[in-house]
């Protein structure tokens, strides 16, 4: 299986955009999507507080699944069940369930309410995904586990360590899922398991229920795992505020995984069940946005085709260019040649402009023009005086630069609004455009 991860805890696309993207995924070789809803799920009743104001409706969730089915994509919902639950624990209502009172990252596994809450979250999500045969329970990066008073008490009374405590909670979650939803298969991330001994894993027998994404394969073979998945990345791993996707970096990541895949047959009876191409949209619920989906589509295409063809072969490259309507790709420069014909290509080109020219052109106007430096300094602007003769020498240039960028940004905003909800558009502009454009706006205002 080749699943493309849609991380909706930031910049969740409108369903109309997914209508364009799903056929593309399937053309490029994906056969599933891993959907991390977080606050975009239409939670009901007690859980309504968890919904974003722009959360998908129940009809949207149904539509997403129909689209997936139409394009032969398996839908795997992802529900975090231990760490990365800031979208839940930030609410006062659930504050008492934190492992450490100050931090909203991780659940305290010793409070019965934690499991009760997880059961109702999982039930609501699974009820709306009756066609799905898999669920992903997250369970990665459980920060501060073992630091809360309840955990310290538990470990001292049970001669236990953080690892056994972690497994105890995971077993409770799995116990609920296997009892309640017969035949539903479970995935989880493996970073927390890496620190746990073979002995503890064997005892817990999480193994049979739970494929993981792992480089430490022999350890998992010895622990009794029958299948593994790998998790690569096509975007969202090169910096929390990254705006442009580095193509060769992500290609190399997939080439490395292909080498690991070639080693799997030597580890029989272990088998490789699938790959998740992760595309993080935020590092956590509180961080800024990283690369937008349209910006990373060339990277996604290259990565998928690399997996399909066992390398970035001529055939893979030709397919990527055909499907995306491009003339060429420059891996080292992370650029594409040609207009392109993929969903969101306008945003791809416009973000490239912002990323490459906005800041630079505005700094250049302020820093390199000696008339601005000499006759229109911050001091002149603060005290509002200047020599009109010298000011005229740079005025028209600055006004033109301002006008060009303002009209560009209007177009960009319109394109973003077609794909994203207002909160995303606002956040992206605030982070990537306004810090620079506002300097130019201020300069023009003072000049006038």
Secondary structure, 3 states (H helix, E strand, C coil): CEEEEEECCCCCECHHHHHHHHHHHHHHCCCEEEEECHHHCCCCHHHHHHCCCCCCCHHHHHHHHHHHHHCCCEEEEECCCCCCCHHHHCCHHHHHHECCCCCCCCECCCCHHHHHHHHHHHHHHHHCCCCCCEEECCCCCCCCCCCCHHHHHHHHHCCCCHHHHHHHHHHHHHHHHHHHCCCCEEEEECCCHHHCCHHHHHHHCCHHHEEEECCCHHHHHHCCCCEEEEEEEEECCCCCCCCCCCHHHHHHHHHHHHHHHHHHHHHCCCEEEEEEEEECCCCCCCCCCCCCHHHHHHHHHHHHHHHHHCCCCHHHHHHHHHHHCCCEEECCCCEEECCCCCCCHHHHHHHHHHHHHHHHHHHHHHHHCHHHHHHCCHHHHHHCCCCHHHHHHHHHHHHHHHHHHHHHHHHHHHHHHHHECHHHHHHHHHHHCHHHHHHHHHHHHHHC
